Structure formats: structure tokens, C-alpha cells
Amino acid sequence: MSFVRDLKIAIRSLSRVPALWITVALTLALGIGANAAIFSVVRAVLLRPLANRDEDRLLYIRQSAPGIGESNATFSVPEIQDLGKGLKSITELGTFSEISFTVVGLGTPREIHAGVVDGNYFDVMGLRPVLGRLLTSADDGPNAAGAAVLTYRFWNTSLHSDPGVIGKSVRLESFAGPRTAVIVGVLEPSVPYPVETEIIANVVTSPHHLSATMVTGREHRMTEVFGRLAPAASLDTARAELRTAYSAMVAAHPEVYKSSDHFQIDVKRMHEQINSRANTILWILFAASGLLFVIACSNVANLVLARTVRREPELAVRSALGASTAALRRSLLAESIVLCGSGALAALLIAAPMVAILGRYASRFSVRADGLTLDFSLVWFGVILSLAAAVFLAFVPRLPTADVSRGLGLASSGTRVAGGSSRRLRIFAVTQITASFLLLAGAGALMRTLFVLEKTQPQFETARVLAVNLPVMSYGRTPEQVRNFYRDVQQRVSALPGVAHVSSGFSVPWRDGQGLGISFSFAVQGAVRKNGLDDLRARFRSVSPGFFETLGIPVQEGRDFRDTDKEGSEPVVIISRSVAQTLFPGQQALNRELRWTDGVMKFIGIGTEPRRIVGVVADIDDENIIPSPAMTVYQPSEQEGWNGRLFVRTQGDPYTLVPLITRTIHNIAADQPVERANTLEDIRAEVLTPNRLNAVVFGGFAGVALLISVVGVAGVLAFSVSGRTREFGIRMALGAQPRSILTNVLAEGLVIACIGVAAGFVVGLAFARIVSKYVAEAQPPGILAFVASAAVIIAAAIVASAVPAARAARINAVEALRSE
């Protein structure tokens, strides 16, 4: 009951200083609300268990070849068969091949992200259907009937949860040809892998997966492998066993696994693989919110400490009258609980919209953040933070003892700032500056990265080039008829008013996975080999005549592709400037013969016969925002290669032509999907969106932290000035000029800022070193970010010091001494 009375007294006492109450509540609301919201996101994305049964036993197996730039080379069928023999620590293996299907029979024909799996896949993944059934071993093999399962998100969003979809027959068109399949089930709500997957079908739905090249080609890698850990096995045991089997496989096929390619295998838990994109950014964001909480608590501690110093006469009287230290501390705790409870309530109001905003932000990195809402765990987290802050604030001030009380606060009504209290005030101010410096440096590094990305100019036209997904529809058509379709589309679209140039290709810069990020080995007649390498590697691009003109890529030597460069004519290629300079420094590259030596080429339908180099074009990098010299070989799609993407260069606004282009294509083929019509400029901007969001979110944290710190420094100096009124009065009475008093207070604020910056620099370097050991992709802020952050902090400290410094300079010596 006595503590309840203390709470009532605290409420009455704080109601007399509403400015303090509101300031503390809002400051804590920012610190607690941000932490609670981000904890909710981290919990939902990183900590919440997957829907998969026994998810701790679910493994992702990855093959890489750093020597050829392959961080995830996937696996071929023979490799999977070799690795699966004799495994004891892994009970089952399941496979998944990413593929694009054009689906006909589920409303408007559309191109979707899909996967082709074996019959073990769903058992290994530990998933169940929400409707119908999943694929089993009975659906395996070339003689099985085509069957497909819809992911829950695709069924829910695109098909509006229609239960009548079960049993429907659909046509699945892939680059290798069409197949039919029956929709047999809908997957339970879960995170598919890859997350974009919409339909999962059995092997028979993809003619390419049944081909001899796919089944027997050791270098034909396009399959990801999952495993289920044996009940008594550990992850380390499974890793060691896999590496032993892998080493034996590599030793048995030295012609495939070249030592210079550095092929290797690793295994991780599926939960870690799914969260790999979001893991780093969310934990860094959580650390940033923790810094904000430290800043908020430090600022509030300053306010509470200052209030306690002003209450020292009252506390001294109570102590002199017999109040125990525990009773005094309990009264401070009651006041802290009222302050922090108010902050926690305000934090919950702030946290709800913050969760929605941060959920949309996090969904850029993880599908698990989609539809994130406020949950009860967030409330508990806010309560815990507020209680921690209340206990901390209650024990910050130093209480007077009964002996000291007899001479404290009873002799004078003036405020005295004891050395200990003054030091604590400055320590809290330095803590705020240090944390603010770290946030500003991190935000500065992100903003600098974004600035560099934004200012980097693409190497080709983007603003007036429209990229349209036009997937291959080969049902009822011969290969020649498919080529004629794309030729007809280009001719009709080029005749539209406002169209300057039209061409086609297989992949859209920065957007498409297929064809991007892969390089193939080749050889050229008379080429100069560098460093004794057996072969060179280049990107492969399949394009139509007019592609370079459409994108504004200059042909520097030779010629562009022609309509006569088609099947049956002389095989030709065009190479990028980097290929020419690398292979023929100071020599002529034209009319040399190039041939593909990569074993994968025969698996994807590209011949290895010699091809004459007929042109050299400027380098472009269609994979990275910041371009680097790219070895690229272009091949006419009319000879060997694929289409699927239409490029239209316009004279005006490209988007005004989208309806007309769509109608023109549908006049040729009514069921042809015409999708994702975007300018290359907007596609590039979409790629930059995560960087923009990072800069905005971390910049927002840094801005709030700086604001709180500025208020904290100003508060410390204002309190210092109020406690040194008598000192300043005496100094001015002895002849000190207001300018020297002003300079003295400004210097005090500057010292606080410089100590905080120095501490932040040391802590930042130590933290960056620790993080870099565990997070390979984490890049510490550069010296420019540190210097810029220091400049901002010091400038802000000077501004914060100006008001109390000016107040000190205006002190009237006579009035100051009289008041004392």
C-alpha cells in the first residue's frame, strides 16, 4: 500500500511539471516504440519457426566455385546421384529446379515463377497441403502424368482462394516446349524456396528435364538440393560426410572440376538460407534501435538527474526527519515508473504504425514480413523495456544521507550542482553523442552508397526504352513459326506511331535471372591467353538484329546483326570491347573464329562450331548498377538462342504506347501474355529501392538520435549554467566580459561533443571489426562517413550550446549575487 501511495504522490508531483512529463514520455516513446516495432519484425522474420515440420532438421546443400565467380552453382543430376550414395547423417534428399512457365488455363495466360521437383521434395521439406494433395514418388519419372501444386500465396492472391482449381488441367509452356498438368493441391501457408515460386510441378512437365543432356550431363547444373538430417546426427557430422563424398566425386572427374575453379560444398540449415537476405540488415537495424534506446534513456536520465538535484532540499529534509534511503529510493522509483509507463503507453501508439511501415520495408528482403501486424509479444517487449528504463532511472541519482542532510538544502534555496551529479550529467550527454555518432556514420555510409548508385550513368539508353515480357508460346507451333511470330511482332510494333526502334532478346537488364550472372568458357582463333589459363569466360546474350540500336549501344567495329543471320547461314557473333582488348590487344578482332568450349552449351542447345566475329560493340554491364568491364558475346537469336523479351525505343513517353503495343501483339496471337511493361529506367530504380529504403530508415534513426542528443547537450549546459549563476556573477563582478562567459559555455559543449565523437570512433571501429568476422557482406563506414558525422555532431553541439551560452552571457552580476 505504501508504494501505491508513492505512485499517487508521484503523479501529483509530476502533474506540476507537465513539460518534463511530456518530454520524458515522448523521448521514451521513441526509444521504446522503435525497439518494440523492430523486435516485432525481427521476431516474425528471423526468430519465428518455419511452417516446415522438424525445421531444425531441414538442410540446404550448396555447391560453389569461387574461381569462376559462382557462389551458388547448383547441382547436376549425376552430381546429386553421386552425393546421395551412402549418406548416413542425411536420411533423404529432395531436389528443386527453378524454371519459368507460361500458364494457360488459370484465367489470363501469364508467365510465372515455378519449380520442377522430384517426388521426395515435399517429404523432405516437411510440408502439407491445405487443399488436395502434394507430389509424391508416384509422380516421379518420365511416364507419370503431369501434376502441379500451387503455393498458398499464389492461390490466395492470384486465384482468390478458389477451391475449384483442384483438378483443373493447365498447359505449362517452358523454353523447351509445352506440357499439360493437373492441379492436384495447394500448399499450406509457408515460405517457398525460392520465395517467388508460384507453382511447383513434377519433372514430366518440363521436356528439358527429361532430355538426355539433363539426365547425363555432369556440367548441366540447374537443380538445388535439400536434405533432412538424421535424428541422431549433427550439422557438423552431415557437413563432414558431404565433404568426404564430394572430394571423392571431384577426384573421380578432374576434367570437370578444375583446380582453378575451386569447387566446394557446404550445408546450412534451411531457416538460415531463407533468412540470408534479411538476416544482416534486420540485425543491424535492431542494433540501431538499441542505440536509439540508449540515447533516449541517457537523455531522460539527464532530465531525471537534474530534477533530483533540484529536489535535493526536499529529499534532505525528508532524510533529516527520518526517511530511510530505501523509502527515498522507492519514491524515485514510483516517479520513474509513472514516467516510463507513460512513455510505454505512447510507445504502443507509435509502434503500431511503425510495425506496418517497417513490415513493408522488411518485405523487400523477406517474404515472411508480408502482412506483418502488431502482436502481443510487442506489448510485453515494450513493458520490459519500460520497466528496465524505470529501474535504471530510479538508481541514477545519488541520495543524501541523514548526516549530510543536516547541512544540505536547509541553508540556501539556491541550486548547487555537486561534482558527482555534474559528472553524471556529462557522462550521459557523452553517451548520447557516442551513440548518435555511430548511427550517423552508418546512415552516412548508406547515403554515400546510394548517392554513388544514383549518380552512376547507365551505359545504354534507359529512359525511352520499354522492356516487355513476351514469353515463348510454342504450343502447336514449329520452331520456325515461333521465330516468325517474334519477327512479325517486331515489324508491326516498329510501324506504330511514336516507335523509333524495336528488337528482342532473352533477358531484361537488371530484372531477369535467366541468362544473367552466368558466364561460359570459349576459345578464339589466335587469341592471346592471359596467365596461362586454359580458357576464357564470357557472358552469353541472345539478341535480334537492331538490339544495339534500340538500346543505344554503339557498334565500334564491323557490323550489327542482319535479318540474313538466321538458321542455315554462316554462324556469327558480336563481341564486347573487353573481349577484343583482352584477346587481341592492338590487333584486329574482326573475322576471327570464336567457339564455345563450355560443356554446358550443348545442354542448352547451343552448338560448339566456330563462329565468325562480325562486330565489336561498346562494353555494357546489364547486371550491376555500378558497371564494370564485362566480357560479353552476343549471338543472333535467329540462329541459335531464345527470345522472350521485347525492347521498344520510343520517341516520347513509352508508357503511353503500352496499350497500343499490347493490342498489336494480341491481334497476332490473342492468348499471348504481354506482361511487365516497364522502362529500363524504372527497372533500374526498382533495383535501387532497397538501397533507398536503407538510407531513409537509418537516416531517420540518425536524425531522431541527433535531435535527442542536441536536446540532451542543451539541457546539460542549461542546468550547468543555472548551477553556476553565482560563479558567473562573481566573475563578471571582477571584470570578466560576457564574451568570455559565452566562449566558456560553448567550449564546455564542444568538449562534450568531441569526447563523444572520439568514443564513437573507437567503438565504431571495434564494432566494425567484430561484425566483419561474422558477416562477410557487411562493409564498415569509410573515413568520409566518420568525418562527415563528426562535423555534423560538432556543429549540432555548438548550436545546442548557443542558447545556454547566451543566457550565461546575459547574467546580471548584481542580481546573481543578490539571489544567492
N, C-alpha and C positions, 0 to 999 in steps of 0.2 A: 504493500500500500504506500510505503514511503517513496518508492520510485515513481509510482503513479502521480503522487503529489509533486515530485520533481519535474515530471513531464508537464503538468499543468502550469507550474511556475515558469518552466522554460518557454512554453507557448505564450504566456502573458509577457514575459521579458522580451522575447523576440518580436512580438507584435508592436513594441515601442520603437523598434528599429527595422521597419519594413524594407528599407533599401538593402540592408545587409541580408535579410532573409531571402529576398527575391534574387539578389546577386548570387548568393551561395546556391540556392535551389537551381537556378538556370545553369550555373557553371557545372554543378554535379550532374544535372540532366544531360548536358552534352557529353560528359565523360562516361557516365553510366549508360546512357541511351546508345551511344555509338558502340560501346563494348558489348552490350546485350544484343544489339542488332547483328553485329558481325559474328558473335558467338552463335547466334541462331543460324546464320549462313554456313559457318564452318561446321557446325553440328550436322546440318542437313546434307551438306555436300561431302565432307571428309570423314565424319565420325559415324554417321548413321549406317547401319549394316545394309548390305545389298539384299535384294529380294531372293537372290540365289540361295538354295539350301546348302548348308555347311560351307558358307562362303570362305571360311578360313582355310579350306582345303582346295579351293579353286585357284589354278595356276595359269599364268600366261607365259608361254615359251617364245623367246625371241632370238632370231639369228641376225647377226650384223656383220658388216665387212667395212670397217673404217678406212681401209686402204683405197676403196673405190667410192667412198662417201655414202655408204648405205648404213644408216643407223638401225633400220628395220628391213632386212632383206626378204622377209617372209620365208616360206619353205616350198620345195617341190614335192611331188608325190613320192619319188624314190627316197628323198631325204626323210620324209615322215615315216615311211616303211622301215628304213634302217634304224631310226631312233626308237621306234616302238618295240623293237625286239628286245626281250629280256629285261624290261624295266620292272623293278620291284617296288620302288618308292612311289611310283605313279601308277595308279590302277587302270586309268583309261585316258585315251587321247581323243579329242574332238577337233574337227577342222572347220574353217570358215574362209571362203574366198570372196572378197569384195568384188562386186560387179554392178553395172548399171543395166537395168531392164526398162524397156518401154512397155507399160502395161496397157493392154486393150481388153476391156470387158468390165472395168470398175469405174463407170462413168466416162468422163472425157479422157482420152488416151493421154498418158503422162509418162515422163521419164522419172524413175525413182532410184533411190539408193537401195541396193539389195545385197544379199549374201547367198552363196551356194554352200551347203553344209553336208556333212556325212550323217549317217544315222545315229552316231554316238553323241552328236553335238549337244542336244538338249539334255541328255542324261548327264553328261559331263558338266554342263553349265548349271544343273540343278534347278531348272525352271519348269513351270507347269502352265497348262492352258487356262485361260479364263472362259474360253468357248471352244468347242470342238476338241481336237487332239493336236499333238505335236508330231514331228517327224521321228521315225524310229528306224531300226535296222531293216525293217521290211520295206522302207522307201529307198534303200540303197541300191546301187547297181544300174547298169545301162538298160535293163529290161523292166525296171519299175515304172509305174505310172507317175506322171508329173504331179507334184504336190507342193503346196506353198502355205506358209504360216505368216499371218500379219502381225507386226509388232503392235502393242496396245496403243501407242501414241498415234500411229498412222490410222488405225481402225477408229480411234476416238475423234481425231481432228479432221481427217480427210473423208472418212466414210460415216461420220456421225453415229458411231457405235451401232451400226446396222447389223442385227443378228442374222438377217437373211443372206449375208455374204457367204456364210458357210455352205459349201457345196457348189459354189459358182465356178464355172470354167472360165479361165482367162488365158489370153495369149501373152507370152513373155518374149519380147524381142531383145536380143543381145547382139553384139557386133558380129557374132559367129552365126546368127540365124535365129528364126523363131521356134518356139516350142509352146505347147499348151500345158496347163496345170490346173488342178482343182484346189480351191482354197479349203484347207482341211481344219484350220484352227486359228485362234487369236491368242497371242502370248499374254501372260499375266503382266500387270504393270511392273516394269523393270527397266534397267538401263541396258539397252542393247549395245553390242560392241561390233563395229564402230557405232557411235551414238546416232548417226544419221540414218541407220538402217531402217527400212520400212517394210520390206518383205524378205523372208528367209525361205529358200526353196531347196529341193533336193537336187542332186548332181545332174540328173537326167534333163533338167530344164535348161542346161547350158551345153550346147553342142561342143563348145570348145573344151569343156571339162571331160568329155568322153573321147576326145581325139587322142591318137597315139602319141602325139607330141606332148600332151599334157600328162598322160599316164606314165610315159617312159623317160621324159626329159628331165634330167637331174638339174639342169640350169633354169628350167622353166618354173620360176618361183612366183606364186601369187596366192599362197594359202597361209593363213595364220593358224597357229596350233595352241590348243588349250589342254590342260591336264587336270586330273583330280588326284590329290595327294592321298597316299595310303594312310589308313587311320593311325598307324604307329610311326609313320615317317615324319621327318622334319624337312623344312625347306632346304636347309644346307645339305642334307643327305640327297634330296632329289637333284639339287644343283650339281653335286659331285658326280652322281650317277649319270646324269645327262652329259656332262662334260667328258666323262670317260667314253661313253658311246659315241659322242661327237668326234672326239680325237681319233677314234678308230675309223670312223667314216671318212674323215678328212685324209687320213694316211692312205686309205684304200683308193682314193681318187685324186691324186696330186694334179692331174691335168685340169680339174675343175676348181679346186681350192688352192689357188696360187698363194705362195707365202707372202707376196707383196700386198695381197688383198686383205690379209689379217682376218680371216673368217673366225667368228667366235659365237658361242651360245650362252644364253643366260635365262634365268627363270625368276619370276616375281609373282607375288600374289595378285589376283585379278583386281581386288579392291584398289591396290596401288596403281595398277595400269590404267584403270578407268579414271582415277583422280589425278593422273600425272599432269594434265594441263592446268588443273585448278589448284593443285597442291601448293606450289610455291607462292603464287600470287595471293591466295587466301591467308596463308600463314603470315606472310609479310603484312597483309592488311590487318590481321589480328594483332600483330606486334605494334603496328602504327596506332591502332585504337588503344592498346595498352599504354603507349606513350602519352596519348591524349588523356587517359585516365590519371596518369601520374601528374601531368600538368594541371589538370583540374583539381586534384587533391592538394597539390602544393599551393595552388592559388587560394583555395578555400582554407588551407591550414594557415596561410598568412593572415587572412581575414579573421579567423577564429583567434589566432595568437594575438593579433592587435586588439581584438575585443577583450580578451582576457587581461591583457596588460592594463587596459582602461578600467577593468573591473577589479584590479588589484586592491584598491582601498576597501571595496565591499568584501572581497574574499579575506582580506586581512582582518577586518572587523569580525567576520564570522569565525575565523580561526581563533582570534583572541577570546571570543566568547565561548569557545569550547568545541567548535565543529571539528570533527576529525578529518584527516586527509581523505579517507575513503568517502565521507559524506560530500566533501567538496568535489572530489573526482566524479562521484555519482551525479551531481548536479550538472557538471560539464558534459558527462555522457548523455544525460537526458536532453540537453540542449543540442548536442551533436546528432542524436537520433532524430530529433524534430527537424533539424536542418537537412540531414541526409534522407530522411523519409520523404520530405517534400521534394527533394531532388529526384528520388526514385520514382515517385508518382509522376513527376513531369517527364522523367526519362521514358516511362512506358508510353506516354503520349507521343513522344518524339520517335521512339523505337519502331512503332507500327509502320509509319510511312517510310522510315529508313530501311526496314526489312524489305519492303516492296521495291524500293529503289536499288538496294544492294542485291536483291534477288535477280533483278533484270541485268544488273552488271555482271553478277557471277554466272548467269546463264550463258554468257559469251565464252566461258571456259568449261562449264559442266552442265549437262542436261539435267542433272539432279537438282539444280537450283530453279528449274522452271516451276512456276506457280507457288513459290515459297510464301508461306504465311506465318504470322505471329503464332508461336506455340507457347504452352505453359512453362516449358523449360526456360524460356527467355525471362518470364516473370521471376522465377526462382533465382536465376542468374543475377538479375537486377537487385533483388533483395539481398543476396550475398554480398554483392559489391557495395551496396549502400551501408550494410552492417560493418563491413571491413573499413569503409571510409569513416563511419561514426566512431568506431573504437580508436582508429588512428587519430582522429581529430580531438578526441577526449583526452588523449595522453600526450598531445603535443605541448600544451602549456605547462610551465613549472609552477607549482602551487606554493604559496607562502606557508611557512611553519608558524606555530604559536609564538616561538621566541622572536622570530623576525617580525611577526605581525605587530608586536608592541611598538615598533618604530617605523612601520611601513604604512603609508597611506593615511596615517592619522595626523601627521604633522603638516601635510601640504595637500592641497587639492590639485596641484599640477601633475601632469603625466610625466612619469620618469620611465625611460626605456633602459632596462637593465642590460648589461653586456650580453648575458646569455640569450635573452629574448631577441636582441638585435641580431646576434649571430644566427639564430634560428630563422629569422625573417629572411636574412640574406641567403642562407643555405636553400631555403625553399625557392627563392627567386632564381638562384643559380640552377637549381634542378629544373625549373620551368624552361629556362633559356637552353639548357643542355638538350632536353627532350625536343624542344621546338627546333633547335638546330638540326637534330637528326632527321626530323620529319621534313624540314625544308630542304635538306641536302638530298634526301630520297626523292622528293617531289621535283626538285630541280633537275636531277638526273633523268627522270621520266620525261619532263618537259623538254629537255635538251634533245633527247632521243626523238620525241615527237616532232620537234622543230626541224631536225635533220631530215626525217622522213617526209615531212610536208614540203620542204624546200627542194627535195631531190626531184629533178625533172625526169619524167619517163623518156625513154629513148625512141618512142614512137608516138603517133597521134592517139590521143585518148578521148578528148572532149567530144569529137564528132564521129566517133566510130562506135557503132552499135553491135554488140555481140548477142546472138540469138541461139539458144539451144534448139537444134533441129535433128533429133536422134534418128538413126538409120531405121527404116521400116522395110524389112526385106521379105515380108510375108507375100507370097505369090509373085515375087519379082526375081528376075535373074540379076547377077552382079552388074551386068551391063545396064539393065533397066534402073538399078539403084544409082549408078553413075549418071545416067541420063536425067534422073529426077533432080539431082543436085545441079546439074548443068542447066536444066530448064529453069529451076528456081533462080539461079544467079542471073540468067538472061532476062527473066521477067521483072525481077526486082530492080535490076540496073536500069530498066526502062521507065521506072516510076519517076514522077517529077520530084526534084529535090535530092535525088540519089546521085552521088558522084562516082563511087566505085563499090563493087561487090566481089567477095571471094568467100572461100570456105576453108575449113581446116578441121583438126580433130580435137583441139583443146583451146580453151579461152585463157589468156594470160591471167595469172593470179587466182583463178577460180577453180579450174578443173584439176582433179587429181590425176586422171589418166594422161599419160604422156609427159607429165611434169615431174621433176625430181628424179628422173631415171636417165642414166647415160649408158651407152653401148660402145663396145670396142670396135675399132675399124683400122684399116690399113690403107695407105695411099702409095701409089707408084712413085718412087724417087723421093719419098719424104725423109726429112732429117729427124732421126729418133733422138729424143732427149733422155739423158741419164740411163741409157741402155734399156729402156722399158720395152717389153715385148709388143705392147700395143698401146694405142691411144684411145681415149674415150670421149664421146661427144653426145650431146642431146640429139634426139631424133624428132623431127617435126614433119608431119604430113600436111601439105597445103596445096591449094589450087592455084592456077595462073591468076595473077592480079593481087595475090595476098600482100606482097611487099608494097605495092602502090596503094592498096586500101589502108594499110597501117602507116604509110609514110616512111617506110624503111628504104633508104637509098640502095640501089644496085650499083656497087662501086666498080665492078669489073664484069665483063661478059654481058649476059642477058638474063631476063626473067624467064620463068616457065611459060610455055606456049600451049595453046589448045592441041597442038600436034604431039605434045609429050604425053602420050597415053599408052595403054596396054598394047604391046606388039611393036612399039617404036624403040629407038635406042634408049637404054636406061640412062637417066641423067640425074644429077644432084646439084644443089647450090650450097656453098659453104659460107660460114660467117668469117669475118675478118680475122678473128682469133685463130681459127683453124689454118687460114692461109699464112698468117705470120708465124705460127708455131711450126708448121711443117715446111714452109718454103720461104724462109727469111731472105728477102732481097731477090726472090725468084718469081716466076710466073706460075700461078696455080691452075690457070685455065687449061682444059683439055687433059689434065692428068686423070688417072683412073683411081677411083675410090671403091672399096668393097667392105662390107660389114664382116667382121670376124667373130662377133659375139654369137655364141651358141643359142642365145635366147631368140635371135631374129627368125630362125626357121620355125620356132614355136608360135610366133605371132604373124606368120605369113609373109615375111619379108625375105626375099632371096639374097644370096651372098655373091651373085655375079658382079663383075666390075661395072661401075657406073661412071660416066664421064662428067667431070666438073665443068659446068657451063656458066657459072656465075659466082661472084663473091659479093656478099651484102654486108652492110654495117652490123656491128655487134648489137644485139639487144638481149636483155635479161627479162624473160617473161615470167620468172618465178619469184624474184625478190624485189622488194620496193626500192632498196638501195642496190642499183645494178652493179654487177661485176662482169668482167670479160667472160663471155660464155662460148665455149666450143659447141657449135650447133651445125648439124647437117640437115638440109631441107630436101624433101623428096616429093615429086608431084603425086598427088593423091589419085590421079587418073592412071598412074602406072601401078604402083603398089602403095597401099596405105588406107586411110579411112577418112570419112567426113564426119559430120555430126554437129558442126558449129558453123553458123553463117555470120559473116562480118560485113557490115554495111556502113560505108562512109557517106555522110550526108553533107549537104550544103548549108543547112540550117539546124534547127533543134531536132535531134534524132528521135526523140520520143513522140513527136507529132506524127511520125511516119509508121509507128508500130502497128496501129490498127490496119493501115493500108497494106503493109508488108504481110501481116497475118492473113488478111483476106486473099491476097495474091497467092500465097502458099496453099491455102485451103481450096482455092479454085483448081489447083493442080492435084492435090490429094486431101480430101475432106477429113480423113482421120489422122493426118499428120500432126503430132504435137509441135506447137510453136511456143517455147517457154523461155522464161528468164531473160527477157529482152532488156539489157542494161548497157549503158555506155561503159567503155573501158575506164573512163574517169571515175564513174560511180563504183565500179568493181574494185578499183584501187582504193577508193575511200572506204569501202566496206572492210577491206583488209586492215586498214588503219584504225578502224573503230575501237578494237581493244586497247590500242595504244592511247587513243584519245580518252577513253574511259579511265584508264590507269592514271593518266595525268590529271584529269578532273577530280577523281576520287582522292588521290593522295594530295593534290593541290588543295582540295577542300579541307582535308585534315590539317595540313600545314598552316593554312590560313586561319582556321579556328584556334589552333595551338598558339600561333603568333599573337593573335588578338588577346587570348587569355594571358599570355606571358607579358605582353605590354601592360595590361591592366595590373598584373602582379608586380611588375617593376615599379610602376607608378604608385601603387599602394604602399610598397615598402618605403619608397622615398618620401611619400606624403606623411607616412607615420613617423619616419625618421625626422622630418622637418618639424612635425608637431612636438616631438620629444626633445628637440634641440632648440626650441624657441628661446629659452633663457641664454643658451650659449651664443646664438646668433645675435641676440640683443646686446650682450656684453661686448662681443667682437665689434659690432657696429658702433657701440658707445666709445670704444677705444680707437676708432678711426677706420675700421675695415669698410671697404667700398662695397655697394650692392653687387658690382660686377664680380668681385672675388667670391662672395657668398654664392652667387649664381654658378660660377665655374666649379666651386667646391661640390655642390649638389650634382651638377651634370657629370663631374668626374666620378662621383660615387656610383651613379647609374651605369657609366661606361665601364667601370671596373667589374661590376656585377655581370654585365654583358660579355666582357672579354673572358672572364673566368668560365662562364657558361659555355662560350664558344670553344675555348681550349679543351674543356672537359668533353664537350660533344665531339670534337675532332678525334680525341683519343678513344673515346667509347665507340665512335663510328668506325674507326679503323679496326679496332679489336672485333667488333661485331661482324664487319665485312669479312674478316679473315676466318672467323668461325663458320659463317654461313657458306662461304665458298668451299669449305671442306665437305659439306653435306649436300649442297645444291649446286650442281655443275653449271646450270644456266644462269645462276644469279651473278649479276655484274655490279660491283660496288660503284658508288658515285665517283666521278672523276674529280680532279683538283678544282676544276672550274665550278662544279656544283658546290664544293665546300667553300670556296672563296666567295661565290655569289651569296650563299646562305649566311656566311659570316657578315658580309656587308649589309644584308637586309636586317639581320638581328641587331647589329650595332646601330644602324640608322633608326630602327624602331625603338631601341633603348634610349637614344638621345631624345626622340620625340616624346617618349613616355616620361623622361626626366624633366622635360621643359616646364610642365605645369607646376610640380612641387618646387623646382628650382626658382621659378619666377615668384612663387609665393614666399619662398625664403628670402629672396632679394628685396621684397617689399615690406619685410618686418620692420615695425617701428620700434626702435630701441627702448624708448621711454615706456611705451605701452607693454612691451615684452617684460621689462624688469618689474613694472608695477603689478602685472598679473601674477608674477612669481612671488 
